[in-house]
Amino acid sequence: MARVLIVDDSSAVRAYHAEILRADGFEVEVADNGYEGLEKFLTADYDVMLVDVNMPRMHGHELIREVRQAHNGKEIGIIVISTEAGPRDRLEAFKAGADLYLVKPVEPEELRRVCKMVAGAKGDGSYDTK
């Protein structure tokens, strides 16, 4: 079973994404800011991380850079999910180390599909993309 860490300062977004993914068999944990997300990442193994960009205390790009510098940071798939939709926003996320960039709101089927894809590519490989 693939493990997902959702890092978003909106409790509604965290709950929505968690509900979708749990219903599809993912094991999900949540963090409400970048510092908490980094702490959880450093103390447990995850296959996928969903990261918001604009968060208090630690910006999403900073979190991604910190994760990528960790000893196991290259192993996790990182998907940015943000309201920021411009090309510069996407470029900055990819420069920080994101694997994918989605714009909120994300349709449930798209969220399931990309998490399965990333978990299969970077994680335990137990999911196909169908």
Backbone as XML, in Angstrom:
<?xml version="1.0"?>
<chain id="A" units="angstrom">
  <residue number="1" name="MET">
    <atom name="N" x="0.849" y="-1.186" z="0.000"/>
    <atom name="CA" x="0.000" y="0.000" z="0.000"/>
    <atom name="C" x="0.890" y="1.244" z="0.000"/>
  </residue>
  <residue number="2" name="ALA">
    <atom name="N" x="0.637" y="2.140" z="-0.923"/>
    <atom name="CA" x="1.429" y="3.360" z="-1.024"/>
    <atom name="C" x="1.036" y="4.339" z="0.073"/>
  </residue>
  <residue number="3" name="ARG">
    <atom name="N" x="2.042" y="5.047" z="0.568"/>
    <atom name="CA" x="1.823" y="6.024" z="1.637"/>
    <atom name="C" x="1.954" y="7.428" z="1.079"/>
  </residue>
  <residue number="4" name="VAL">
    <atom name="N" x="0.995" y="8.291" z="1.444"/>
    <atom name="CA" x="0.952" y="9.668" z="0.955"/>
    <atom name="C" x="0.974" y="10.620" z="2.144"/>
  </residue>
  <residue number="5" name="LEU">
    <atom name="N" x="1.771" y="11.669" z="2.031"/>
    <atom name="CA" x="1.789" y="12.757" z="3.009"/>
    <atom name="C" x="1.227" y="13.992" z="2.324"/>
  </residue>
  <residue number="6" name="ILE">
    <atom name="N" x="0.135" y="14.520" z="2.883"/>
    <atom name="CA" x="-0.500" y="15.722" z="2.357"/>
    <atom name="C" x="-0.076" y="16.904" z="3.225"/>
  </residue>
  <residue number="7" name="VAL">
    <atom name="N" x="0.553" y="17.906" z="2.610"/>
    <atom name="CA" x="1.006" y="19.094" z="3.337"/>
    <atom name="C" x="0.282" y="20.302" z="2.755"/>
  </residue>
  <residue number="8" name="ASP">
    <atom name="N" x="-0.670" y="20.821" z="3.524"/>
    <atom name="CA" x="-1.480" y="21.949" z="3.068"/>
    <atom name="C" x="-2.008" y="22.667" z="4.297"/>
  </residue>
  <residue number="9" name="ASP">
    <atom name="N" x="-2.014" y="23.999" z="4.273"/>
    <atom name="CA" x="-2.486" y="24.747" z="5.446"/>
    <atom name="C" x="-4.007" y="24.821" z="5.528"/>
  </residue>
  <residue number="10" name="SER">
    <atom name="N" x="-4.714" y="24.369" z="4.503"/>
    <atom name="CA" x="-6.175" y="24.358" z="4.531"/>
    <atom name="C" x="-6.678" y="23.009" z="5.038"/>
  </residue>
  <residue number="11" name="SER">
    <atom name="N" x="-7.382" y="23.031" z="6.162"/>
    <atom name="CA" x="-7.910" y="21.777" z="6.703"/>
    <atom name="C" x="-8.931" y="21.162" z="5.750"/>
  </residue>
  <residue number="12" name="ALA">
    <atom name="N" x="-9.688" y="21.990" z="5.037"/>
    <atom name="CA" x="-10.674" y="21.469" z="4.087"/>
    <atom name="C" x="-9.985" y="20.741" z="2.935"/>
  </residue>
  <residue number="13" name="VAL">
    <atom name="N" x="-8.911" y="21.309" z="2.415"/>
    <atom name="CA" x="-8.179" y="20.673" z="1.311"/>
    <atom name="C" x="-7.540" y="19.377" z="1.792"/>
  </residue>
  <residue number="14" name="ARG">
    <atom name="N" x="-6.918" y="19.408" z="2.965"/>
    <atom name="CA" x="-6.314" y="18.184" z="3.515"/>
    <atom name="C" x="-7.354" y="17.079" z="3.641"/>
  </residue>
  <residue number="15" name="ALA">
    <atom name="N" x="-8.500" y="17.409" z="4.206"/>
    <atom name="CA" x="-9.551" y="16.411" z="4.417"/>
    <atom name="C" x="-10.087" y="15.883" z="3.085"/>
  </residue>
  <residue number="16" name="TYR">
    <atom name="N" x="-10.297" y="16.771" z="2.120"/>
    <atom name="CA" x="-10.812" y="16.388" z="0.807"/>
    <atom name="C" x="-9.855" y="15.435" z="0.097"/>
  </residue>
  <residue number="17" name="HIS">
    <atom name="N" x="-8.584" y="15.805" z="0.013"/>
    <atom name="CA" x="-7.603" y="14.957" z="-0.660"/>
    <atom name="C" x="-7.423" y="13.634" z="0.084"/>
  </residue>
  <residue number="18" name="ALA">
    <atom name="N" x="-7.397" y="13.692" z="1.401"/>
    <atom name="CA" x="-7.232" y="12.473" z="2.200"/>
    <atom name="C" x="-8.398" y="11.512" z="1.984"/>
  </residue>
  <residue number="19" name="GLU">
    <atom name="N" x="-9.604" y="12.032" z="1.959"/>
    <atom name="CA" x="-10.790" y="11.185" z="1.765"/>
    <atom name="C" x="-10.734" y="10.480" z="0.411"/>
  </residue>
  <residue number="20" name="ILE">
    <atom name="N" x="-10.389" y="11.211" z="-0.624"/>
    <atom name="CA" x="-10.293" y="10.633" z="-1.971"/>
    <atom name="C" x="-9.260" y="9.519" z="-2.007"/>
  </residue>
  <residue number="21" name="LEU">
    <atom name="N" x="-8.093" y="9.780" z="-1.455"/>
    <atom name="CA" x="-7.006" y="8.808" z="-1.542"/>
    <atom name="C" x="-7.220" y="7.603" z="-0.631"/>
  </residue>
  <residue number="22" name="ARG">
    <atom name="N" x="-7.738" y="7.823" z="0.563"/>
    <atom name="CA" x="-8.019" y="6.687" z="1.455"/>
    <atom name="C" x="-9.046" y="5.749" z="0.841"/>
  </residue>
  <residue number="23" name="ALA">
    <atom name="N" x="-10.049" y="6.309" z="0.182"/>
    <atom name="CA" x="-11.076" y="5.488" z="-0.464"/>
    <atom name="C" x="-10.483" y="4.637" z="-1.584"/>
  </residue>
  <residue number="24" name="ASP">
    <atom name="N" x="-9.350" y="5.034" z="-2.098"/>
    <atom name="CA" x="-8.690" y="4.299" z="-3.168"/>
    <atom name="C" x="-7.579" y="3.388" z="-2.640"/>
  </residue>
  <residue number="25" name="GLY">
    <atom name="N" x="-7.457" y="3.265" z="-1.320"/>
    <atom name="CA" x="-6.507" y="2.330" z="-0.739"/>
    <atom name="C" x="-5.173" y="2.899" z="-0.310"/>
  </residue>
  <residue number="26" name="PHE">
    <atom name="N" x="-4.973" y="4.201" z="-0.458"/>
    <atom name="CA" x="-3.726" y="4.808" z="-0.009"/>
    <atom name="C" x="-3.739" y="4.952" z="1.513"/>
  </residue>
  <residue number="27" name="GLU">
    <atom name="N" x="-2.584" y="4.850" z="2.107"/>
    <atom name="CA" x="-2.408" y="5.190" z="3.519"/>
    <atom name="C" x="-2.006" y="6.654" z="3.545"/>
  </residue>
  <residue number="28" name="VAL">
    <atom name="N" x="-2.744" y="7.480" z="4.276"/>
    <atom name="CA" x="-2.567" y="8.927" z="4.208"/>
    <atom name="C" x="-2.276" y="9.515" z="5.583"/>
  </residue>
  <residue number="29" name="GLU">
    <atom name="N" x="-1.301" y="10.420" z="5.613"/>
    <atom name="CA" x="-1.044" y="11.260" z="6.781"/>
    <atom name="C" x="-1.077" y="12.704" z="6.309"/>
  </residue>
  <residue number="30" name="VAL">
    <atom name="N" x="-1.321" y="13.614" z="7.242"/>
    <atom name="CA" x="-1.426" y="15.025" z="6.878"/>
    <atom name="C" x="-0.536" y="15.883" z="7.766"/>
  </residue>
  <residue number="31" name="ALA">
    <atom name="N" x="-0.185" y="17.046" z="7.221"/>
    <atom name="CA" x="0.563" y="18.065" z="7.958"/>
    <atom name="C" x="0.001" y="19.415" z="7.545"/>
  </residue>
  <residue number="32" name="ASP">
    <atom name="N" x="-0.102" y="20.344" z="8.516"/>
    <atom name="CA" x="-0.734" y="21.622" z="8.189"/>
    <atom name="C" x="0.229" y="22.752" z="7.878"/>
  </residue>
  <residue number="33" name="ASN">
    <atom name="N" x="1.522" y="22.457" z="7.801"/>
    <atom name="CA" x="2.494" y="23.451" z="7.354"/>
    <atom name="C" x="3.776" y="22.745" z="6.935"/>
  </residue>
  <residue number="34" name="GLY">
    <atom name="N" x="4.660" y="23.493" z="6.321"/>
    <atom name="CA" x="5.894" y="22.906" z="5.810"/>
    <atom name="C" x="6.791" y="22.322" z="6.874"/>
  </residue>
  <residue number="35" name="TYR">
    <atom name="N" x="6.887" y="22.968" z="8.027"/>
    <atom name="CA" x="7.737" y="22.436" z="9.097"/>
    <atom name="C" x="7.226" y="21.089" z="9.586"/>
  </residue>
  <residue number="36" name="GLU">
    <atom name="N" x="5.923" y="21.000" z="9.800"/>
    <atom name="CA" x="5.342" y="19.730" z="10.238"/>
    <atom name="C" x="5.512" y="18.668" z="9.154"/>
  </residue>
  <residue number="37" name="GLY">
    <atom name="N" x="5.343" y="19.065" z="7.892"/>
    <atom name="CA" x="5.538" y="18.134" z="6.789"/>
    <atom name="C" x="6.958" y="17.616" z="6.720"/>
  </residue>
  <residue number="38" name="LEU">
    <atom name="N" x="7.931" y="18.492" z="6.902"/>
    <atom name="CA" x="9.329" y="18.076" z="6.885"/>
    <atom name="C" x="9.627" y="17.135" z="8.040"/>
  </residue>
  <residue number="39" name="GLU">
    <atom name="N" x="9.118" y="17.445" z="9.211"/>
    <atom name="CA" x="9.321" y="16.577" z="10.380"/>
    <atom name="C" x="8.746" y="15.184" z="10.127"/>
  </residue>
  <residue number="40" name="LYS">
    <atom name="N" x="7.544" y="15.122" z="9.586"/>
    <atom name="CA" x="6.927" y="13.816" z="9.303"/>
    <atom name="C" x="7.724" y="13.069" z="8.244"/>
  </residue>
  <residue number="41" name="PHE">
    <atom name="N" x="8.147" y="13.778" z="7.203"/>
    <atom name="CA" x="8.931" y="13.136" z="6.151"/>
    <atom name="C" x="10.223" y="12.536" z="6.711"/>
  </residue>
  <residue number="42" name="LEU">
    <atom name="N" x="10.880" y="13.255" z="7.613"/>
    <atom name="CA" x="12.159" y="12.793" z="8.151"/>
    <atom name="C" x="12.025" y="11.635" z="9.137"/>
  </residue>
  <residue number="43" name="THR">
    <atom name="N" x="10.815" y="11.390" z="9.615"/>
    <atom name="CA" x="10.629" y="10.334" z="10.616"/>
    <atom name="C" x="9.827" y="9.140" z="10.107"/>
  </residue>
  <residue number="44" name="ALA">
    <atom name="N" x="9.402" y="9.140" z="8.853"/>
    <atom name="CA" x="8.629" y="8.027" z="8.307"/>
    <atom name="C" x="8.875" y="7.931" z="6.804"/>
  </residue>
  <residue number="45" name="ASP">
    <atom name="N" x="8.489" y="6.815" z="6.224"/>
    <atom name="CA" x="8.661" y="6.602" z="4.787"/>
    <atom name="C" x="7.356" y="6.862" z="4.050"/>
  </residue>
  <residue number="46" name="TYR">
    <atom name="N" x="7.422" y="7.637" z="2.990"/>
    <atom name="CA" x="6.276" y="7.941" z="2.150"/>
    <atom name="C" x="6.666" y="7.708" z="0.698"/>
  </residue>
  <residue number="47" name="ASP">
    <atom name="N" x="5.668" y="7.382" z="-0.114"/>
    <atom name="CA" x="5.882" y="7.207" z="-1.543"/>
    <atom name="C" x="5.586" y="8.481" z="-2.317"/>
  </residue>
  <residue number="48" name="VAL">
    <atom name="N" x="4.599" y="9.253" z="-1.811"/>
    <atom name="CA" x="4.147" y="10.463" z="-2.485"/>
    <atom name="C" x="3.910" y="11.554" z="-1.453"/>
  </residue>
  <residue number="49" name="MET">
    <atom name="N" x="4.245" y="12.786" z="-1.841"/>
    <atom name="CA" x="3.951" y="13.950" z="-1.009"/>
    <atom name="C" x="3.187" y="14.953" z="-1.858"/>
  </residue>
  <residue number="50" name="LEU">
    <atom name="N" x="2.024" y="15.383" z="-1.350"/>
    <atom name="CA" x="1.256" y="16.451" z="-1.983"/>
    <atom name="C" x="1.576" y="17.734" z="-1.238"/>
  </residue>
  <residue number="51" name="VAL">
    <atom name="N" x="2.025" y="18.764" z="-1.941"/>
    <atom name="CA" x="2.510" y="19.978" z="-1.292"/>
    <atom name="C" x="1.809" y="21.213" z="-1.841"/>
  </residue>
  <residue number="52" name="ASP">
    <atom name="N" x="1.251" y="22.008" z="-0.938"/>
    <atom name="CA" x="0.731" y="23.328" z="-1.285"/>
    <atom name="C" x="1.926" y="24.277" z="-1.375"/>
  </residue>
  <residue number="53" name="VAL">
    <atom name="N" x="1.765" y="25.375" z="-2.069"/>
    <atom name="CA" x="2.866" y="26.326" z="-2.218"/>
    <atom name="C" x="2.821" y="27.404" z="-1.143"/>
  </residue>
  <residue number="54" name="ASN">
    <atom name="N" x="1.720" y="28.118" z="-1.053"/>
    <atom name="CA" x="1.618" y="29.243" z="-0.135"/>
    <atom name="C" x="1.134" y="28.773" z="1.237"/>
  </residue>
  <residue number="55" name="MET">
    <atom name="N" x="2.100" y="28.554" z="2.121"/>
    <atom name="CA" x="1.793" y="28.116" z="3.482"/>
    <atom name="C" x="2.555" y="28.985" z="4.467"/>
  </residue>
  <residue number="56" name="PRO">
    <atom name="N" x="2.005" y="29.165" z="5.652"/>
    <atom name="CA" x="2.732" y="29.904" z="6.683"/>
    <atom name="C" x="3.907" y="29.078" z="7.211"/>
  </residue>
  <residue number="57" name="ARG">
    <atom name="N" x="4.860" y="29.758" z="7.771"/>
    <atom name="CA" x="6.026" y="29.164" z="8.436"/>
    <atom name="C" x="7.061" y="28.591" z="7.484"/>
  </residue>
  <residue number="58" name="MET">
    <atom name="N" x="6.648" y="27.842" z="6.455"/>
    <atom name="CA" x="7.599" y="27.329" z="5.468"/>
    <atom name="C" x="6.888" y="27.208" z="4.123"/>
  </residue>
  <residue number="59" name="HIS">
    <atom name="N" x="7.352" y="27.955" z="3.153"/>
    <atom name="CA" x="6.800" y="27.940" z="1.797"/>
    <atom name="C" x="6.978" y="26.539" z="1.201"/>
  </residue>
  <residue number="60" name="GLY">
    <atom name="N" x="6.063" y="26.162" z="0.336"/>
    <atom name="CA" x="6.126" y="24.841" z="-0.280"/>
    <atom name="C" x="7.409" y="24.573" z="-1.040"/>
  </residue>
  <residue number="61" name="HIS">
    <atom name="N" x="7.938" y="25.579" z="-1.730"/>
    <atom name="CA" x="9.186" y="25.387" z="-2.471"/>
    <atom name="C" x="10.346" y="25.113" z="-1.522"/>
  </residue>
  <residue number="62" name="GLU">
    <atom name="N" x="10.356" y="25.792" z="-0.396"/>
    <atom name="CA" x="11.406" y="25.548" z="0.603"/>
    <atom name="C" x="11.295" y="24.125" z="1.144"/>
  </residue>
  <residue number="63" name="LEU">
    <atom name="N" x="10.079" y="23.682" z="1.416"/>
    <atom name="CA" x="9.870" y="22.309" z="1.884"/>
    <atom name="C" x="10.402" y="21.312" z="0.859"/>
  </residue>
  <residue number="64" name="ILE">
    <atom name="N" x="10.078" y="21.523" z="-0.392"/>
    <atom name="CA" x="10.538" y="20.602" z="-1.439"/>
    <atom name="C" x="12.064" y="20.558" z="-1.497"/>
  </residue>
  <residue number="65" name="ARG">
    <atom name="N" x="12.705" y="21.722" z="-1.445"/>
    <atom name="CA" x="14.179" y="21.756" z="-1.473"/>
    <atom name="C" x="14.764" y="21.000" z="-0.285"/>
  </residue>
  <residue number="66" name="GLU">
    <atom name="N" x="14.185" y="21.188" z="0.896"/>
    <atom name="CA" x="14.665" y="20.481" z="2.101"/>
    <atom name="C" x="14.493" y="18.970" z="1.947"/>
  </residue>
  <residue number="67" name="VAL">
    <atom name="N" x="13.354" y="18.552" z="1.434"/>
    <atom name="CA" x="13.100" y="17.120" z="1.237"/>
    <atom name="C" x="14.106" y="16.537" z="0.252"/>
  </residue>
  <residue number="68" name="ARG">
    <atom name="N" x="14.328" y="17.224" z="-0.855"/>
    <atom name="CA" x="15.246" y="16.715" z="-1.876"/>
    <atom name="C" x="16.691" y="16.630" z="-1.374"/>
  </residue>
  <residue number="69" name="GLN">
    <atom name="N" x="17.045" y="17.423" z="-0.381"/>
    <atom name="CA" x="18.405" y="17.378" z="0.175"/>
    <atom name="C" x="18.583" y="16.267" z="1.205"/>
  </residue>
  <residue number="70" name="ALA">
    <atom name="N" x="17.496" y="15.714" z="1.704"/>
    <atom name="CA" x="17.572" y="14.646" z="2.704"/>
    <atom name="C" x="18.096" y="13.369" z="2.058"/>
  </residue>
  <residue number="71" name="HIS">
    <atom name="N" x="18.593" y="12.465" z="2.886"/>
    <atom name="CA" x="19.204" y="11.233" z="2.368"/>
    <atom name="C" x="18.232" y="10.394" z="1.533"/>
  </residue>
  <residue number="72" name="ASN">
    <atom name="N" x="16.957" y="10.413" z="1.829"/>
    <atom name="CA" x="15.969" y="9.654" z="1.067"/>
    <atom name="C" x="15.069" y="10.567" z="0.226"/>
  </residue>
  <residue number="73" name="GLY">
    <atom name="N" x="15.473" y="11.784" z="0.035"/>
    <atom name="CA" x="14.651" y="12.780" z="-0.646"/>
    <atom name="C" x="14.460" y="12.579" z="-2.130"/>
  </residue>
  <residue number="74" name="LYS">
    <atom name="N" x="15.312" y="11.807" z="-2.763"/>
    <atom name="CA" x="15.165" y="11.552" z="-4.193"/>
    <atom name="C" x="14.153" y="10.440" z="-4.451"/>
  </residue>
  <residue number="75" name="GLU">
    <atom name="N" x="13.808" y="9.682" z="-3.418"/>
    <atom name="CA" x="12.941" y="8.526" z="-3.578"/>
    <atom name="C" x="11.459" y="8.875" z="-3.612"/>
  </residue>
  <residue number="76" name="ILE">
    <atom name="N" x="11.067" y="9.967" z="-2.999"/>
    <atom name="CA" x="9.653" y="10.309" z="-2.876"/>
    <atom name="C" x="9.174" y="11.105" z="-4.095"/>
  </residue>
  <residue number="77" name="GLY">
    <atom name="N" x="7.965" y="10.819" z="-4.535"/>
    <atom name="CA" x="7.351" y="11.603" z="-5.603"/>
    <atom name="C" x="6.680" y="12.821" z="-5.003"/>
  </residue>
  <residue number="78" name="ILE">
    <atom name="N" x="6.948" y="13.985" z="-5.542"/>
    <atom name="CA" x="6.382" y="15.223" z="-5.004"/>
    <atom name="C" x="5.474" y="15.867" z="-6.045"/>
  </residue>
  <residue number="79" name="ILE">
    <atom name="N" x="4.215" y="16.049" z="-5.633"/>
    <atom name="CA" x="3.209" y="16.678" z="-6.485"/>
    <atom name="C" x="2.792" y="17.978" z="-5.824"/>
  </residue>
  <residue number="80" name="VAL">
    <atom name="N" x="2.998" y="19.089" z="-6.503"/>
    <atom name="CA" x="2.537" y="20.381" z="-6.002"/>
    <atom name="C" x="1.085" y="20.549" z="-6.432"/>
  </residue>
  <residue number="81" name="ILE">
    <atom name="N" x="0.239" y="20.965" z="-5.477"/>
    <atom name="CA" x="-1.163" y="21.281" z="-5.774"/>
    <atom name="C" x="-1.404" y="22.682" z="-5.221"/>
  </residue>
  <residue number="82" name="SER">
    <atom name="N" x="-1.591" y="23.638" z="-6.127"/>
    <atom name="CA" x="-1.651" y="25.042" z="-5.738"/>
    <atom name="C" x="-2.717" y="25.797" z="-6.510"/>
  </residue>
  <residue number="83" name="THR">
    <atom name="N" x="-3.122" y="26.930" z="-5.971"/>
    <atom name="CA" x="-4.019" y="27.820" z="-6.694"/>
    <atom name="C" x="-3.244" y="28.680" z="-7.691"/>
  </residue>
  <residue number="84" name="GLU">
    <atom name="N" x="-1.943" y="28.746" z="-7.535"/>
    <atom name="CA" x="-1.097" y="29.529" z="-8.441"/>
    <atom name="C" x="-0.990" y="28.796" z="-9.768"/>
  </residue>
  <residue number="85" name="ALA">
    <atom name="N" x="-1.405" y="29.438" z="-10.865"/>
    <atom name="CA" x="-1.516" y="28.730" z="-12.138"/>
    <atom name="C" x="-0.602" y="29.251" z="-13.240"/>
  </residue>
  <residue number="86" name="GLY">
    <atom name="N" x="0.257" y="30.192" z="-12.934"/>
    <atom name="CA" x="1.096" y="30.775" z="-13.976"/>
    <atom name="C" x="2.302" y="29.933" z="-14.317"/>
  </residue>
  <residue number="87" name="PRO">
    <atom name="N" x="2.887" y="30.160" z="-15.500"/>
    <atom name="CA" x="4.070" y="29.399" z="-15.910"/>
    <atom name="C" x="5.254" y="29.604" z="-14.975"/>
  </residue>
  <residue number="88" name="ARG">
    <atom name="N" x="5.397" y="30.800" z="-14.426"/>
    <atom name="CA" x="6.498" y="31.063" z="-13.493"/>
    <atom name="C" x="6.328" y="30.241" z="-12.207"/>
  </residue>
  <residue number="89" name="ASP">
    <atom name="N" x="5.072" y="30.091" z="-11.753"/>
    <atom name="CA" x="4.799" y="29.291" z="-10.555"/>
    <atom name="C" x="5.217" y="27.838" z="-10.785"/>
  </residue>
  <residue number="90" name="ARG">
    <atom name="N" x="4.857" y="27.315" z="-11.935"/>
    <atom name="CA" x="5.228" y="25.934" z="-12.277"/>
    <atom name="C" x="6.742" y="25.786" z="-12.363"/>
  </residue>
  <residue number="91" name="LEU">
    <atom name="N" x="7.385" y="26.739" z="-13.034"/>
    <atom name="CA" x="8.840" y="26.681" z="-13.188"/>
    <atom name="C" x="9.533" y="26.675" z="-11.834"/>
  </residue>
  <residue number="92" name="GLU">
    <atom name="N" x="9.092" y="27.535" z="-10.924"/>
    <atom name="CA" x="9.714" y="27.590" z="-9.596"/>
    <atom name="C" x="9.536" y="26.276" z="-8.844"/>
  </residue>
  <residue number="93" name="ALA">
    <atom name="N" x="8.367" y="25.667" z="-8.978"/>
    <atom name="CA" x="8.125" y="24.382" z="-8.310"/>
    <atom name="C" x="9.039" y="23.295" z="-8.881"/>
  </residue>
  <residue number="94" name="PHE">
    <atom name="N" x="9.184" y="23.258" z="-10.196"/>
    <atom name="CA" x="10.048" y="22.255" z="-10.810"/>
    <atom name="C" x="11.514" y="22.510" z="-10.471"/>
  </residue>
  <residue number="95" name="LYS">
    <atom name="N" x="11.911" y="23.776" z="-10.420"/>
    <atom name="CA" x="13.288" y="24.095" z="-10.020"/>
    <atom name="C" x="13.554" y="23.660" z="-8.586"/>
  </residue>
  <residue number="96" name="ALA">
    <atom name="N" x="12.540" y="23.724" z="-7.724"/>
    <atom name="CA" x="12.708" y="23.295" z="-6.329"/>
    <atom name="C" x="12.809" y="21.775" z="-6.222"/>
  </residue>
  <residue number="97" name="GLY">
    <atom name="N" x="12.258" y="21.061" z="-7.211"/>
    <atom name="CA" x="12.352" y="19.604" z="-7.192"/>
    <atom name="C" x="11.044" y="18.853" z="-7.313"/>
  </residue>
  <residue number="98" name="ALA">
    <atom name="N" x="9.951" y="19.541" z="-7.647"/>
    <atom name="CA" x="8.661" y="18.876" z="-7.806"/>
    <atom name="C" x="8.673" y="17.964" z="-9.033"/>
  </residue>
  <residue number="99" name="ASP">
    <atom name="N" x="7.904" y="16.886" z="-8.955"/>
    <atom name="CA" x="7.758" y="15.973" z="-10.087"/>
    <atom name="C" x="6.574" y="16.352" z="-10.967"/>
  </residue>
  <residue number="100" name="LEU">
    <atom name="N" x="5.491" y="16.844" z="-10.354"/>
    <atom name="CA" x="4.282" y="17.240" z="-11.077"/>
    <atom name="C" x="3.717" y="18.499" z="-10.450"/>
  </residue>
  <residue number="101" name="TYR">
    <atom name="N" x="2.896" y="19.216" z="-11.222"/>
    <atom name="CA" x="2.271" y="20.442" z="-10.740"/>
    <atom name="C" x="0.816" y="20.431" z="-11.170"/>
  </residue>
  <residue number="102" name="LEU">
    <atom name="N" x="-0.096" y="20.495" z="-10.206"/>
    <atom name="CA" x="-1.528" y="20.543" z="-10.471"/>
    <atom name="C" x="-2.104" y="21.827" z="-9.904"/>
  </residue>
  <residue number="103" name="VAL">
    <atom name="N" x="-3.169" y="22.318" z="-10.539"/>
    <atom name="CA" x="-3.827" y="23.542" z="-10.093"/>
    <atom name="C" x="-5.142" y="23.174" z="-9.404"/>
  </residue>
  <residue number="104" name="LYS">
    <atom name="N" x="-5.352" y="23.774" z="-8.220"/>
    <atom name="CA" x="-6.594" y="23.560" z="-7.465"/>
    <atom name="C" x="-7.742" y="24.243" z="-8.188"/>
  </residue>
  <residue number="105" name="PRO">
    <atom name="N" x="-8.925" y="23.684" z="-8.117"/>
    <atom name="CA" x="-9.254" y="22.402" z="-7.487"/>
    <atom name="C" x="-8.917" y="21.242" z="-8.419"/>
  </residue>
  <residue number="106" name="VAL">
    <atom name="N" x="-8.494" y="20.137" z="-7.842"/>
    <atom name="CA" x="-8.135" y="18.949" z="-8.603"/>
    <atom name="C" x="-9.312" y="17.974" z="-8.557"/>
  </residue>
  <residue number="107" name="GLU">
    <atom name="N" x="-9.674" y="17.480" z="-9.713"/>
    <atom name="CA" x="-10.756" y="16.495" z="-9.789"/>
    <atom name="C" x="-10.319" y="15.201" z="-9.096"/>
  </residue>
  <residue number="108" name="PRO">
    <atom name="N" x="-11.219" y="14.541" z="-8.400"/>
    <atom name="CA" x="-10.859" y="13.308" z="-7.681"/>
    <atom name="C" x="-10.171" y="12.260" z="-8.558"/>
  </residue>
  <residue number="109" name="GLU">
    <atom name="N" x="-10.685" y="12.036" z="-9.752"/>
    <atom name="CA" x="-10.083" y="11.024" z="-10.617"/>
    <atom name="C" x="-8.659" y="11.402" z="-11.018"/>
  </residue>
  <residue number="110" name="GLU">
    <atom name="N" x="-8.420" y="12.684" z="-11.271"/>
    <atom name="CA" x="-7.063" y="13.118" z="-11.611"/>
    <atom name="C" x="-6.123" y="12.929" z="-10.430"/>
  </residue>
  <residue number="111" name="LEU">
    <atom name="N" x="-6.585" y="13.254" z="-9.218"/>
    <atom name="CA" x="-5.756" y="13.074" z="-8.023"/>
    <atom name="C" x="-5.389" y="11.610" z="-7.847"/>
  </residue>
  <residue number="112" name="ARG">
    <atom name="N" x="-6.371" y="10.725" z="-7.970"/>
    <atom name="CA" x="-6.100" y="9.284" z="-7.839"/>
    <atom name="C" x="-5.112" y="8.822" z="-8.901"/>
  </residue>
  <residue number="113" name="ARG">
    <atom name="N" x="-5.341" y="9.254" z="-10.134"/>
    <atom name="CA" x="-4.495" y="8.812" z="-11.249"/>
    <atom name="C" x="-3.042" y="9.241" z="-11.074"/>
  </residue>
  <residue number="114" name="VAL">
    <atom name="N" x="-2.816" y="10.517" z="-10.745"/>
    <atom name="CA" x="-1.428" y="10.979" z="-10.634"/>
    <atom name="C" x="-0.738" y="10.382" z="-9.410"/>
  </residue>
  <residue number="115" name="CYS">
    <atom name="N" x="-1.475" y="10.184" z="-8.326"/>
    <atom name="CA" x="-0.855" y="9.568" z="-7.144"/>
    <atom name="C" x="-0.473" y="8.118" z="-7.426"/>
  </residue>
  <residue number="116" name="LYS">
    <atom name="N" x="-1.336" y="7.402" z="-8.132"/>
    <atom name="CA" x="-1.003" y="6.023" z="-8.522"/>
    <atom name="C" x="0.218" y="6.008" z="-9.430"/>
  </residue>
  <residue number="117" name="MET">
    <atom name="N" x="0.249" y="6.921" z="-10.390"/>
    <atom name="CA" x="1.360" y="6.981" z="-11.326"/>
    <atom name="C" x="2.672" y="7.261" z="-10.594"/>
  </residue>
  <residue number="118" name="VAL">
    <atom name="N" x="2.664" y="8.266" z="-9.734"/>
    <atom name="CA" x="3.890" y="8.635" z="-9.017"/>
    <atom name="C" x="4.289" y="7.543" z="-8.028"/>
  </residue>
  <residue number="119" name="ALA">
    <atom name="N" x="3.323" y="6.947" z="-7.339"/>
    <atom name="CA" x="3.636" y="5.860" z="-6.411"/>
    <atom name="C" x="4.253" y="4.686" z="-7.147"/>
  </residue>
  <residue number="120" name="GLY">
    <atom name="N" x="3.744" y="4.397" z="-8.336"/>
    <atom name="CA" x="4.288" y="3.300" z="-9.126"/>
    <atom name="C" x="5.679" y="3.588" z="-9.649"/>
  </residue>
  <residue number="121" name="ALA">
    <atom name="N" x="5.921" y="4.848" z="-9.998"/>
    <atom name="CA" x="7.227" y="5.228" z="-10.551"/>
    <atom name="C" x="8.283" y="5.404" z="-9.472"/>
  </residue>
  <residue number="122" name="LYS">
    <atom name="N" x="7.914" y="6.002" z="-8.347"/>
    <atom name="CA" x="8.886" y="6.322" z="-7.316"/>
    <atom name="C" x="8.738" y="5.461" z="-6.072"/>
  </residue>
  <residue number="123" name="GLY">
    <atom name="N" x="7.538" y="4.942" z="-5.870"/>
    <atom name="CA" x="7.258" y="4.247" z="-4.616"/>
    <atom name="C" x="7.387" y="2.753" z="-4.718"/>
  </residue>
  <residue number="124" name="ASP">
    <atom name="N" x="6.372" y="2.062" z="-4.204"/>
    <atom name="CA" x="6.454" y="0.611" z="-4.093"/>
    <atom name="C" x="6.105" y="-0.120" z="-5.384"/>
  </residue>
  <residue number="125" name="GLY">
    <atom name="N" x="5.666" y="0.609" z="-6.407"/>
    <atom name="CA" x="5.410" y="-0.006" z="-7.693"/>
    <atom name="C" x="4.174" y="-0.872" z="-7.765"/>
  </residue>
  <residue number="126" name="SER">
    <atom name="N" x="3.339" y="-0.853" z="-6.747"/>
    <atom name="CA" x="2.185" y="-1.748" z="-6.707"/>
    <atom name="C" x="0.966" y="-1.208" z="-7.444"/>
  </residue>
  <residue number="127" name="TYR">
    <atom name="N" x="1.046" y="0.000" z="-7.960"/>
    <atom name="CA" x="-0.098" y="0.581" z="-8.659"/>
    <atom name="C" x="0.191" y="0.680" z="-10.138"/>
  </residue>
  <residue number="128" name="ASP">
    <atom name="N" x="-0.829" y="0.406" z="-10.945"/>
    <atom name="CA" x="-0.708" y="0.727" z="-12.363"/>
    <atom name="C" x="-1.463" y="2.028" z="-12.597"/>
  </residue>
  <residue number="129" name="THR">
    <atom name="N" x="-1.415" y="2.571" z="-13.788"/>
    <atom name="CA" x="-2.017" y="3.872" z="-14.047"/>
    <atom name="C" x="-3.405" y="3.780" z="-14.656"/>
  </residue>
  <residue number="130" name="LYS">
    <atom name="N" x="-3.988" y="2.591" z="-14.690"/>
    <atom name="CA" x="-5.344" y="2.425" z="-15.254"/>
    <atom name="C" x="-6.407" y="2.766" z="-14.253"/>
  </residue>
</chain>
